[in-house]
Amino acid sequence: DLYMESAASCRRPTRSGASRPAALSVRSGTELPLGGICCLENLVMENREIAESLENCEFFRYLEKNHRNSVAGLCRAQLYEAGADIFRQGDFGEDIYVIVDGRVILQRSVDLGSRKGNITIDSLGKGKLLGCWATLLGEPHILMSTAHCQQLTRVLAIKGADLRSIML
């Protein structure tokens, strides 16, 4: 089960530069507000732990070790607090994410006129992949769901364009 936006559901972006969550950079120590919820970007993880996380991911598990090591070089470790969003519905999709540990629910906002709300698509844990398939195809895409952390969650973020470049 891979939980990514399907290339078949791609829509061309109608707006540019959708906002991303503010982050706290571990290396610089610069704190940016996010309404009490934060993401730690550029979290330092050992190469061994990154390699193990990719090996535990259903999408990368069957790659040869040297190819997984190439992918590992593209990974950016990030830590999200419970309640934080990794990405939001309407954001521009550029990355795919491997859940190292924690729990993420995928939700979609719906508006049926007088009835509005969120639909939970799935709840994902360790080893699952989420994000945007279209980024691997070099296609622009607006994300159709929100990835909301139910608990403290570590992910490996990979720019789709970078992954695509080593696949070709």
Residue, then its C-alpha position, 0 to 999 in steps of 0.5 A: d500500500l503506497y499512499m501518495e497522490s496519484a498522477a492520474s489525479c493531478r491538476r495543474p496548479t492554479r496558484s503559485g507558492a502555496s505556504r509551507p509550515a514554518a520550521l525550527s532549524v536544528r542547525s541554526g537554532t532559528e525559531l519561526p512561529l507555527g502557532g505552538i506546533c513546529c517542525l524540525e527541519n534538517l534534523v541530524m540522523e546517522n547514515r545507518e538509520i537513514a539506510e535502515s529506514l529506506e530498507n524498511c520502506e516498501f517502496f525502496r526495500y527491493l532496491e539494491k543497496n548501492h541504489r538505496n545509498s544513492v537515495a539516502g544521499l537525497c534524504r532530509a530528516q524532519l521531525y514534526e510535533a503531534g498536531a503539525d501538518i507535513f503538508r496541507q491540501g492545496d500546497f504545491g507538491e514537491d516532496i515524497y516522505v518516508i515515515v521513520d516513526g510516528r503516526v500520520i493521518l491523511q485527510r481531505s477537506v470537503d465542501l458539499g454546500s451546507r455540509k463541510g468537514n474532513i474525511t480521513i483517508d488513512s492512518l499511516g505509520k513506520g515504513k509508509l510512503l506519502g507525498c506526490w507521485a507527480t513530482l517523480l514525473g516532473e509534473p506540477h501538482i497541487l496536493m489533494s490531502t493534508a498529512h496531519c501528525q497524530q504523534l511526534t513523527r520523524v520523516l525522511a523528505i526527498k525532493g521528487a525532482d532529485l529522485r527522478s534525476i537519479m532514476l533516469 
